[in-house]
Amino acid sequence: MKLGIGICGAFLLAASASTRLPVQSRSWRLEDRAVITDFSVVDAVAASPWMVYAATRHGLLLYDRRSRTWQLPITSLDGYPAGRARLALADPAGNAVWIGTADGWARYDADLKRWDRGSVPGGVSGMMLDAGDAGAGVFLRTTAGWTFLPRGGFAPLPGTPLPPPNRQVQPLDVQTALATAPMAEAQRALILTDPRLRTYQFTAAARTADENDIFFGTSGLGLVRLDPTMGQWEPLGFSLLAPGADALAQGSDGVWAISGANPGTRSGITWLPSDLSSAAPVEPPAGNGFGTARIRRALAAGRTLWLATDAGVFKTDPATGRTRRFTLADGLPSEDVRALVPAPDGVWVGTSRGLAVITAGDQVERVGGWAQPVLCMLAVGESLWVGTAVGLGVIPPGARAPLVPAEVAAEPTLSNAIVALARTGDTVAAVLDDQVAWRDPQTGRWTLERPRAPLGRILAAASDAGGVWLGGAIGLAWWRIGRREFRGLTIPGDLPAPVRDLAVQAPWLWVATDSGVVRLRRDVVTGGGR
């Protein structure tokens, strides 16, 4: 009896460990925090009459077949398994999916937004449902053979007889799917070739008896829907071009996420609407994009995107990817560009050797002979605040170079590198690597503070009503200026990776990180309620 209790206790402990989610500093609803990253590689697909589930390298995608729209993706922050998915089956007893992974099994209930999972030595290599009793549980093939996992159970049970062949429901393999859809085989090369003429492979397939569509997973193009009767196919991509995002530019009802090229990744632009109903990436045409340039910041002006990079300024049409590059030959003080803000007649450009303006007519005009490295800028009325590697300055109307006001000179710390500038109302905030300062609009006096939240090196800031957002290497914080109040989020747990850029668009805060773009509901962090 004691032995049985010991085994049971050990099993419950293991089950508890297998279902543990990432450490978080707060409890998140999926609609309050969503992550978009590279979902282009699909390892397993399952389909029900109302939903398609695509298990990718970085998360679970859910495509609503009735409305033909995407639901919010499920990533590791929401409990997506760390082990690579091998196969998937839709659970006909609910709006859920079974996933077999390299580590074991998982089941996601889309209605309850809940994961159940368990570890299996060697992982799961096969899955099967009994069409006559699908609600009873799932059969799993492991290194020990076929076992049965009852619904609500934690450990597969050996010895359960398999259902007869005519009732066995198993994942559809790619070759079987292609054999039933000769048009897909005939158009395989066309379907699996992108505009850069790179080729990919089908990785998984799924279909249901109620409709004729076949859904294919691919090795880099996301999900593809095929109508084998009509011979028509439709890409259902929902992904960034790369796992991370370097910069954000705010549009009218969403943001542009810009990903620079890193080894093994693609560079380009992805439009993310506020409701995250789609994620449409645009990769610049070969030889006409920002290629391997390092992206620093981005600015949206009308239908144009401006990109600050270490290879100059790129003016891009996000609809087509066509790009014009501004360099030293056009008059820039340097091609090492760190900052962009709107100017009365164009765009202010901050470089490692001073300032310039690119006019509405695409003419580059150098601003004075001043040549300090510009790291950030902030337009306030007719004045331009400039953060440089050697401190803070301001260009008042009519001036040709930054001046250092007496109130700034009185605070020696403000002669260090200013990495970001933001504002709330009339209050200007200057951000250093590990400190922040704010200017009293009435007296002009500056006050320095150390963030009371773990941020690490501060990398980005964004203006908002009532405060400023601060993003760093190990966290994100809402700073309520004048009250010494910092409400922090942690990495990992609340956010997946270091913060690179921030954009505010009520009711959302958009966060560019090394592991994708995070959409956060601002009020959940600021304390303003839901």
C-alpha positions in Angstrom: 0.0 0.0 0.0 2.8 2.3 0.8 4.4 1.6 -2.5 1.2 2.5 -4.3 1.0 5.8 -2.5 4.6 6.6 -3.3 4.0 5.9 -7.0 0.9 8.0 -7.0 2.6 10.8 -5.2 5.5 10.7 -7.7 3.1 10.7 -10.6 1.1 13.6 -9.3 4.4 15.5 -8.8 5.5 14.8 -12.3 2.1 15.7 -13.7 2.3 19.0 -11.8 5.7 19.7 -13.3 4.6 18.9 -16.8 1.7 21.4 -16.7 3.7 24.2 -15.1 3.6 27.5 -17.2 6.3 30.1 -17.5 6.9 32.2 -14.4 4.8 35.4 -14.7 4.5 38.5 -12.5 0.8 38.8 -13.3 -2.1 36.8 -14.7 -2.8 37.6 -18.3 -5.9 37.1 -20.4 -5.2 36.2 -24.0 -7.1 39.2 -25.3 -4.9 41.5 -23.1 -1.6 40.1 -24.2 -0.8 38.6 -27.6 2.5 37.8 -29.3 3.1 37.7 -33.0 6.4 36.2 -34.2 7.6 33.9 -37.0 4.9 31.3 -37.5 6.0 30.4 -41.1 7.2 26.9 -40.3 4.3 24.6 -39.6 5.1 21.1 -38.1 1.5 19.8 -37.6 -2.0 20.6 -38.8 -5.4 19.5 -37.6 -8.9 20.5 -38.9 -12.4 20.4 -37.4 -15.6 21.6 -39.2 -15.1 25.0 -37.6 -11.4 25.4 -36.9 -7.9 24.7 -38.3 -5.0 24.3 -35.9 -1.5 24.9 -37.1 1.3 23.9 -34.7 4.4 26.0 -35.6 7.9 26.3 -34.3 6.9 29.3 -32.1 3.2 28.9 -31.4 -0.2 27.5 -32.1 -2.3 29.2 -34.8 -6.1 29.0 -34.9 -7.9 29.7 -38.2 -11.7 30.1 -38.0 -13.1 28.3 -41.0 -16.5 30.0 -40.8 -15.4 33.6 -40.6 -12.2 32.9 -42.5 -10.2 34.9 -39.9 -7.4 34.2 -37.5 -7.8 34.1 -33.8 -5.1 35.2 -31.4 -2.1 32.9 -31.5 -0.9 30.8 -28.5 2.8 31.1 -27.8 5.2 29.9 -25.0 4.0 32.8 -22.8 0.5 31.2 -23.0 1.8 27.7 -22.3 2.6 26.4 -25.8 4.8 23.3 -25.4 8.6 23.6 -25.6 8.9 20.3 -27.4 8.6 20.4 -31.2 5.2 19.3 -32.5 5.2 16.1 -34.5 1.5 15.6 -35.3 -2.0 16.9 -34.3 -5.6 15.8 -34.2 -8.7 18.0 -33.7 -10.8 16.8 -30.8 -14.4 16.3 -32.1 -15.7 16.4 -28.5 -14.9 20.1 -28.1 -13.2 23.1 -29.6 -9.8 21.6 -28.9 -6.7 19.9 -30.4 -4.4 17.1 -29.4 -0.7 17.6 -30.1 2.0 15.0 -30.0 5.4 16.4 -29.4 9.0 15.3 -29.0 8.5 15.4 -25.2 5.0 14.0 -24.9 1.4 15.1 -25.4 -0.6 18.3 -25.0 -4.3 19.3 -25.4 -5.4 22.8 -25.9 -9.0 23.8 -25.3 -9.7 27.0 -27.3 -13.0 27.7 -25.4 -11.5 27.4 -21.9 -8.0 28.7 -23.1 -6.4 25.9 -21.1 -3.6 23.5 -21.6 -3.4 19.9 -20.4 -0.1 18.0 -21.0 2.1 15.2 -19.9 5.6 13.9 -20.6 6.3 10.6 -22.4 9.8 9.1 -22.7 10.8 9.5 -26.4 7.8 11.6 -27.2 4.7 10.7 -29.2 5.1 9.4 -32.8 1.5 8.6 -33.5 -2.1 9.6 -32.5 -5.5 8.0 -33.0 -9.1 8.7 -32.1 -11.9 6.2 -32.1 -14.6 7.6 -34.4 -17.2 5.7 -32.4 -16.2 7.1 -29.1 -14.0 10.2 -29.7 -14.8 11.7 -26.4 -13.3 8.9 -24.4 -9.7 10.0 -25.0 -6.8 9.6 -27.4 -4.5 6.7 -28.4 -0.8 7.6 -28.4 2.0 5.7 -30.0 5.2 5.8 -28.0 8.5 3.9 -27.9 6.6 1.3 -25.8 3.9 0.9 -28.5 0.2 2.1 -28.5 -1.2 3.4 -25.2 -4.5 5.1 -24.3 -4.9 8.4 -22.6 -8.4 8.8 -21.1 -10.0 12.2 -21.2 -8.9 14.0 -18.1 -6.1 11.5 -17.4 -2.5 12.4 -16.9 -0.7 9.2 -17.9 -1.2 6.9 -21.0 -2.4 3.4 -20.1 -0.9 0.4 -21.9 -2.9 -2.6 -23.1 -6.1 -0.9 -24.3 -7.2 -2.5 -27.6 -7.2 -0.3 -30.6 -10.5 0.5 -32.4 -11.3 -1.5 -35.5 -9.7 0.0 -38.7 -13.0 1.5 -40.0 -13.2 3.6 -36.8 -9.5 4.7 -36.6 -9.0 8.5 -37.1 -5.4 9.4 -37.5 -3.5 12.5 -38.8 -3.4 12.8 -42.5 0.1 12.5 -44.0 1.3 14.7 -46.8 1.7 11.9 -49.4 -1.8 10.6 -48.8 -3.2 14.1 -49.1 -1.4 14.7 -52.4 -2.6 11.4 -53.7 -6.2 12.5 -53.2 -5.6 15.9 -54.8 -3.7 15.5 -58.1 -4.1 19.2 -58.8 -2.0 19.9 -55.7 0.7 17.6 -56.9 0.7 19.3 -60.3 0.9 22.8 -58.8 3.3 21.9 -56.0 6.2 23.9 -57.5 4.0 27.0 -57.9 2.5 26.7 -54.5 5.8 26.2 -52.7 7.8 29.0 -54.5 7.9 32.5 -53.0 8.4 35.8 -55.0 12.2 35.5 -54.3 12.1 32.1 -56.1 12.9 30.3 -52.9 11.3 26.8 -52.6 9.8 25.1 -49.6 8.2 21.8 -48.7 4.8 20.5 -47.5 5.2 19.4 -43.9 1.8 18.4 -42.8 -1.8 18.1 -44.0 -5.4 17.9 -42.6 -8.9 17.8 -43.9 -12.4 17.0 -42.6 -15.2 14.9 -44.1 -17.6 17.8 -44.1 -15.7 19.9 -46.6 -13.4 19.3 -49.5 -10.6 21.7 -48.5 -7.2 20.3 -47.6 -5.0 22.4 -45.4 -1.2 22.0 -45.8 1.5 23.1 -43.5 4.8 24.3 -45.1 8.4 24.7 -44.2 8.4 28.5 -44.5 5.2 29.7 -46.1 2.8 29.0 -43.2 -0.6 27.4 -43.9 -2.0 26.8 -47.4 -5.7 26.0 -48.2 -6.3 23.9 -51.3 -9.6 23.2 -53.0 -8.7 20.0 -55.0 -11.9 20.0 -57.0 -11.5 23.5 -58.4 -7.7 23.3 -58.4 -7.5 26.6 -56.5 -5.2 27.3 -53.6 -4.9 30.2 -51.1 -2.0 31.1 -48.8 -3.1 31.7 -45.3 0.0 33.2 -43.9 0.0 34.8 -40.4 3.5 35.6 -39.4 6.4 38.0 -39.1 9.2 37.6 -41.6 11.7 36.9 -38.7 11.3 35.7 -35.1 12.1 39.2 -33.8 11.2 42.8 -34.6 13.7 45.7 -34.5 11.4 48.7 -34.9 7.7 49.8 -34.9 5.9 52.5 -36.9 2.4 53.6 -35.9 -0.2 53.5 -38.6 -3.9 54.6 -38.6 -5.2 51.5 -37.0 -2.3 49.3 -36.2 1.5 49.2 -36.5 4.2 48.3 -39.0 6.7 45.9 -37.6 10.2 46.0 -39.2 12.5 43.0 -39.0 16.1 43.4 -40.1 18.0 40.5 -41.6 20.0 38.2 -39.3 21.7 34.9 -40.2 19.0 32.5 -41.4 16.1 35.0 -41.3 14.4 37.3 -43.8 14.1 41.1 -43.6 11.0 43.0 -44.3 7.8 44.8 -43.1 4.6 43.3 -41.5 1.4 45.2 -41.1 -0.4 44.3 -37.8 -3.9 45.7 -37.5 -5.1 46.6 -34.0 -7.4 43.5 -33.8 -4.6 41.2 -35.0 -7.0 39.5 -37.4 -4.1 39.2 -39.9 -0.4 39.6 -40.2 0.6 40.5 -43.8 4.4 40.6 -44.4 6.0 42.3 -47.3 9.6 41.4 -48.3 11.4 44.0 -50.4 12.2 42.9 -53.9 15.7 41.5 -54.3 18.2 44.3 -54.7 15.7 47.0 -53.7 15.4 46.7 -50.0 17.3 47.3 -46.8 18.9 43.9 -47.0 21.4 43.3 -44.1 21.2 46.8 -42.8 20.7 47.1 -39.0 17.3 48.7 -38.3 17.4 51.4 -35.5 14.0 53.2 -35.7 11.0 53.6 -38.1 8.6 56.4 -38.8 5.3 56.2 -40.8 4.3 59.4 -42.7 1.2 58.9 -44.8 1.7 56.0 -47.1 5.5 56.0 -46.6 7.7 54.3 -44.1 11.1 55.8 -43.2 13.7 53.5 -41.7 16.8 54.6 -39.8 19.6 52.1 -40.3 23.4 51.8 -40.2 23.4 52.0 -44.0 21.5 55.3 -44.4 17.8 56.2 -44.5 15.4 54.0 -46.5 12.1 55.5 -47.8 9.8 52.5 -48.4 6.4 51.9 -49.9 5.0 49.2 -47.6 2.5 48.1 -50.1 5.1 47.0 -52.7 8.4 47.0 -50.8 9.9 49.4 -53.3 12.6 51.4 -51.5 14.8 54.5 -52.0 18.0 54.8 -50.0 19.5 58.1 -48.9 23.3 58.0 -48.3 26.3 60.3 -48.0 26.1 60.9 -51.7 22.7 62.5 -51.1 24.0 64.8 -48.4 23.6 62.9 -45.2 26.2 63.7 -42.6 26.7 60.0 -42.0 25.0 56.8 -43.1 24.9 55.6 -39.4 21.4 56.9 -38.7 19.9 56.5 -35.2 16.7 58.6 -35.1 13.8 60.0 -37.2 11.0 62.4 -36.3 8.6 64.4 -38.4 9.8 67.9 -39.5 7.6 70.8 -40.7 8.7 70.1 -44.3 9.8 66.4 -44.2 11.7 64.3 -41.7 14.4 65.1 -39.2 17.3 62.7 -39.4 19.7 62.1 -36.5 23.1 60.5 -37.5 26.4 59.7 -35.8 27.7 63.0 -37.2 24.9 65.5 -36.7 21.5 66.4 -38.1 19.8 66.7 -41.4 16.4 67.1 -42.9 15.0 65.2 -45.8 12.4 67.5 -47.3 9.1 66.6 -48.9 10.9 66.8 -52.2 13.5 64.3 -51.2 16.2 66.8 -50.8 18.7 66.3 -48.0 19.7 69.5 -46.1 22.4 69.5 -43.5 21.5 71.3 -40.2 24.5 73.6 -39.4 28.0 72.3 -39.0 27.3 70.5 -35.8 28.6 66.9 -35.8 27.8 65.3 -32.5 26.3 61.7 -32.5 22.5 62.0 -32.3 20.8 59.1 -30.6 17.2 60.3 -30.2 14.9 63.3 -30.9 11.6 64.7 -29.7 9.6 67.5 -31.4 7.7 69.7 -28.9 5.9 72.6 -30.5 8.4 74.4 -32.7 11.4 73.2 -30.8 13.4 70.0 -31.2 14.9 68.2 -28.2 18.0 66.3 -29.2 19.6 63.5 -27.2 23.2 62.9 -28.1 26.2 60.8 -27.0 27.4 63.7 -25.0 24.2 64.9 -23.4 20.9 66.8 -24.0 20.2 69.8 -26.1 17.4 71.7 -27.8 17.0 73.5 -31.1 14.7 76.4 -30.6 12.9 78.0 -33.6 15.4 79.6 -36.0 18.5 78.0 -34.5 20.8 75.8 -36.6 22.3 73.7 -33.9 21.3 72.3 -30.4 21.8 74.6 -27.5 22.3 73.5 -23.9 19.8 75.3 -21.6 21.1 76.5 -18.2 18.7 74.0 -16.4 20.3 71.1 -18.4 23.8 72.3 -17.7 23.0 72.5 -14.0 22.4 68.8 -13.9 25.8 67.1 -14.7 24.2 63.7 -15.3 22.5 65.1 -18.4 25.9 65.4 -20.1 25.9 61.6 -20.5 24.4 59.7 -23.4 20.7 60.2 -23.8 19.2 57.0 -25.3 15.5 58.0 -25.6 13.2 61.0 -25.3 9.5 61.1 -24.5 6.8 63.3 -23.1 3.5 63.3 -21.2 1.6 66.6 -21.7 4.1 69.4 -21.4 6.6 67.4 -19.4 9.7 66.2 -21.3 11.5 63.0 -20.2 15.1 62.1 -21.0 16.2 58.5 -20.7 19.8 57.3 -19.9 21.1 53.7 -19.9 20.0 53.2 -16.3 18.3 56.5 -15.1 15.5 58.7 -16.2 15.0 62.5 -15.8 12.0 64.8 -16.2 11.6 68.5 -16.8 9.2 70.6 -14.8 7.4 72.6 -17.5 6.8 75.5 -15.0 10.3 75.9 -13.7 12.4 74.2 -16.3 14.1 72.2 -13.5 15.2 68.7 -14.2 14.7 65.8 -11.7 16.6 62.5 -11.9 15.3 59.1 -10.8 16.4 55.5 -10.9 13.6 53.2 -12.1 12.0 51.2 -9.3 11.5 48.2 -11.6 14.0 45.8 -13.1 14.8 47.0 -16.6 18.5 46.4 -17.1 19.9 48.7 -19.8 17.1 50.9 -21.0 16.7 50.7 -24.8 13.4 52.4 -25.7 10.8 54.8 -24.5 7.3 55.9 -25.6 5.1 58.9 -24.7 1.6 58.3 -23.3 -1.0 60.2 -21.4 -0.1 60.4 -17.7 3.3 58.8 -18.1 6.1 57.2 -20.1 6.8 53.6 -21.1 10.3 52.4 -20.6 11.6 49.2 -22.3 14.9 47.5 -21.4 17.0 44.4 -21.7 15.2 42.6 -18.8 11.8 44.3 -18.4 9.2 46.9 -19.3 7.8 49.6 -17.0 5.1 52.2 -16.8 6.6 55.3 -15.3 4.1 57.9 -13.8 6.2 61.0 -13.8 6.3 63.1 -10.6 5.0 60.3 -8.4 8.1 58.0 -8.5 5.7 55.2 -9.6 7.0 52.4 -11.7 4.8 49.4 -12.7 7.1 46.7 -14.1 6.7 43.7 -16.3 9.4 41.0 -16.4 11.3 39.0 -19.0 10.6 36.1 -19.3 7.1 35.7 -18.1 5.3 38.8 -19.1 7.4 39.5 -22.2 9.4 37.0 -24.2 12.7 38.9 -24.8 14.5 42.2 -24.6 12.6 45.3 -25.8 13.8 47.1 -28.9 11.0 49.6 -29.6 7.6 50.8 -28.3 4.5 52.4 -29.8 1.4 53.6 -28.1 -2.0 53.4 -29.8 -4.9 53.4 -27.4 -6.0 51.0 -26.0 -2.8 49.1 -26.9 0.9 49.3 -26.2 2.9 47.6 -28.9 6.3 46.2 -28.0 9.0 45.1 -30.4 11.2 42.4 -28.9 13.9 39.9 -30.0 11.2 37.2 -30.0 8.4 39.1 -31.8 5.8 41.9 -31.4 3.7 41.9 -28.2 0.4 43.7 -28.1 -0.5 44.7 -24.5 -3.6 46.3 -23.1 -2.2 49.5 -21.5 -4.8 49.7 -18.7 -3.9 46.3 -17.4 -0.4 47.6 -16.6 -1.2 51.2 -15.6 -4.0 50.2 -13.3 -6.8 51.9 -15.1 -8.8 48.7 -15.3 -9.8 46.7 -18.2 
